[in-house]
Amino acid sequence: TINRAETIYLYADKGYVGGESDLLLVPRKKPANGELSDGLKESNRVLAATRAPGERGFAVLKNWRVLSRFRGCPRRVGEFTQAVFVLEQEGI
């Protein structure tokens, strides 16, 4: 059985094309001949708001050119990334 408290959901964007799963959450696209219901629009807004921090995080990481030159132990890249993030938040 799946323990829902430990379940990891995947949030895709509207461009995702692929198989369906209970664990994959994809926003609904507007049908060709109409509009989405208010409930589906709200669902899309909630999914977008949930994805936003992750999208922002990836955008920030892409701008950290120092990571492309990282020559340390691969097991420590997470610690290094956290340190750079803290320094960026402090404005250093």
C-alpha positions as a Markdown table, in Angstrom:
| # | Residue | x | y | z |
|---|---|---|---|---|
| 1 | Thr | 0.0 | 0.0 | 0.0 |
| 2 | Ile | 1.0 | 3.6 | -0.6 |
| 3 | Asn | 1.5 | 5.7 | 2.5 |
| 4 | Arg | 0.0 | 9.1 | 1.4 |
| 5 | Ala | 2.0 | 11.0 | 4.0 |
| 6 | Glu | 5.2 | 10.0 | 2.2 |
| 7 | Thr | 3.9 | 10.2 | -1.4 |
| 8 | Ile | 5.8 | 12.4 | -3.8 |
| 9 | Tyr | 3.7 | 14.1 | -6.5 |
| 10 | Leu | 5.2 | 15.3 | -9.8 |
| 11 | Tyr | 3.9 | 18.6 | -11.0 |
| 12 | Ala | 4.1 | 19.1 | -14.8 |
| 13 | Asp | 3.4 | 22.1 | -17.0 |
| 14 | Lys | 0.8 | 22.3 | -19.7 |
| 15 | Gly | 3.4 | 21.2 | -22.3 |
| 16 | Tyr | 3.7 | 17.7 | -20.8 |
| 17 | Val | 2.7 | 14.9 | -23.1 |
| 18 | Gly | 2.9 | 11.4 | -21.8 |
| 19 | Gly | 1.3 | 8.7 | -19.7 |
| 20 | Glu | -1.1 | 9.3 | -16.9 |
| 21 | Ser | -0.6 | 8.5 | -13.3 |
| 22 | Asp | -2.2 | 9.3 | -10.0 |
| 23 | Leu | 1.1 | 10.8 | -8.9 |
| 24 | Leu | 1.5 | 13.1 | -11.9 |
| 25 | Leu | -0.4 | 16.4 | -11.7 |
| 26 | Val | -0.8 | 18.2 | -15.0 |
| 27 | Pro | -2.9 | 21.4 | -15.5 |
| 28 | Arg | -5.9 | 21.1 | -17.8 |
| 29 | Lys | -5.7 | 22.6 | -21.3 |
| 30 | Lys | -8.5 | 24.7 | -22.6 |
| 31 | Pro | -10.7 | 22.7 | -24.9 |
| 32 | Ala | -10.7 | 23.7 | -28.6 |
| 33 | Asn | -14.4 | 24.5 | -28.5 |
| 34 | Gly | -14.9 | 26.2 | -25.2 |
| 35 | Glu | -13.7 | 27.4 | -21.8 |
| 36 | Leu | -12.5 | 25.6 | -18.7 |
| 37 | Ser | -14.9 | 25.6 | -15.8 |
| 38 | Asp | -14.1 | 27.9 | -12.8 |
| 39 | Gly | -13.1 | 24.8 | -10.8 |
| 40 | Leu | -10.6 | 23.7 | -13.4 |
| 41 | Lys | -9.2 | 27.2 | -13.7 |
| 42 | Glu | -8.7 | 27.4 | -10.0 |
| 43 | Ser | -7.0 | 24.0 | -10.0 |
| 44 | Asn | -4.6 | 25.2 | -12.7 |
| 45 | Arg | -3.8 | 28.3 | -10.6 |
| 46 | Val | -3.1 | 26.1 | -7.5 |
| 47 | Leu | -0.8 | 23.9 | -9.6 |
| 48 | Ala | 1.0 | 26.9 | -11.0 |
| 49 | Ala | 1.5 | 28.4 | -7.5 |
| 50 | Thr | 2.9 | 25.1 | -6.2 |
| 51 | Arg | 5.3 | 24.9 | -9.1 |
| 52 | Ala | 6.5 | 28.5 | -9.0 |
| 53 | Pro | 9.2 | 28.2 | -6.3 |
| 54 | Gly | 10.8 | 25.2 | -8.0 |
| 55 | Glu | 10.7 | 27.1 | -11.4 |
| 56 | Arg | 12.3 | 30.1 | -9.7 |
| 57 | Gly | 14.9 | 27.9 | -8.1 |
| 58 | Phe | 15.9 | 26.3 | -11.4 |
| 59 | Ala | 16.2 | 29.8 | -13.0 |
| 60 | Val | 18.5 | 30.9 | -10.2 |
| 61 | Leu | 20.7 | 27.8 | -10.5 |
| 62 | Lys | 21.0 | 28.4 | -14.3 |
| 63 | Asn | 22.5 | 31.8 | -13.5 |
| 64 | Trp | 25.0 | 30.5 | -11.0 |
| 65 | Arg | 27.9 | 30.0 | -13.5 |
| 66 | Val | 30.1 | 29.0 | -10.6 |
| 67 | Leu | 28.3 | 25.6 | -10.6 |
| 68 | Ser | 29.5 | 24.9 | -14.1 |
| 69 | Arg | 33.1 | 25.2 | -12.9 |
| 70 | Phe | 32.6 | 23.2 | -9.7 |
| 71 | Arg | 35.6 | 20.8 | -9.3 |
| 72 | Gly | 34.9 | 19.5 | -5.8 |
| 73 | Cys | 33.6 | 16.1 | -4.7 |
| 74 | Pro | 30.3 | 15.3 | -6.4 |
| 75 | Arg | 28.9 | 14.2 | -3.0 |
| 76 | Arg | 29.4 | 17.7 | -1.7 |
| 77 | Val | 27.8 | 19.7 | -4.5 |
| 78 | Gly | 24.6 | 19.9 | -2.5 |
| 79 | Glu | 26.4 | 21.6 | 0.4 |
| 80 | Phe | 28.1 | 23.9 | -2.0 |
| 81 | Thr | 24.8 | 24.9 | -3.6 |
| 82 | Gln | 23.3 | 25.6 | -0.2 |
| 83 | Ala | 26.2 | 27.8 | 0.7 |
| 84 | Val | 25.9 | 29.8 | -2.5 |
| 85 | Phe | 22.2 | 30.1 | -2.0 |
| 86 | Val | 22.7 | 31.5 | 1.5 |
| 87 | Leu | 25.3 | 34.0 | 0.3 |
| 88 | Glu | 22.9 | 35.1 | -2.5 |
| 89 | Gln | 20.0 | 35.6 | 0.0 |
| 90 | Glu | 22.3 | 37.7 | 2.1 |
| 91 | Gly | 23.3 | 39.8 | -0.9 |
| 92 | Ile | 27.0 | 39.1 | -0.5 |
